[in-house]
Amino acid sequence: MRIVHFELPADEPARCMKFYEQAFGWKFQKWDGPMEYWMIQTGEGPGIDGGMGRREHPGQVPTNVVSVPSVDDTTRAILAAGGTQVMPKMAVPGVGWTAYFTDTEGNQFGVMQFDPAAA
């Protein structure tokens, strides 16, 4: 299983976009889903792209998202390994199923089961 996406929290999305556009040439496109979110294209070649949304709470940090074949099976494995679930499984319409956790060191990460039929 590999990291396939990252998420940046932003207090001021326009300011954040301007910074990454100027610093790295990243491109942002507003997502047409049910929440305020922008897709980030970081460039061509090796690497991953990401997304940006409004910061939901103080201390929220960038989050890596790992592609998994099953959110349910992976949740059980994460909990058995000592991780903690911080956001339950939820649908990302047209994309798949996601959930968020912390590892044994308190680092947050997400998992994504791609499924275009998720609603």
C-alpha angles and dihedrals in degrees: 000000000000140000105259104168142018130206128213120201114216133191090196110024094192092053091047092049092049091051096051093041091054097038100043109005093247117166124223128203125184111244114230093216129114096280138053101268139140127209114226123214108198098185144276129308129024116005140063137273125224150184140247131214137166115287107261099196139005113275094027108150136191112291131210118217121211123207111234133178092228130017090199095052092042092050090056091049093048093049092047089052092055101266125138127227112230100172125027125233112289137170123254098202113243093001111063146257125317141181134175132226144167123234125226090279096052096257113146122225138162135222126213129199105195111226120150089200092063111123 
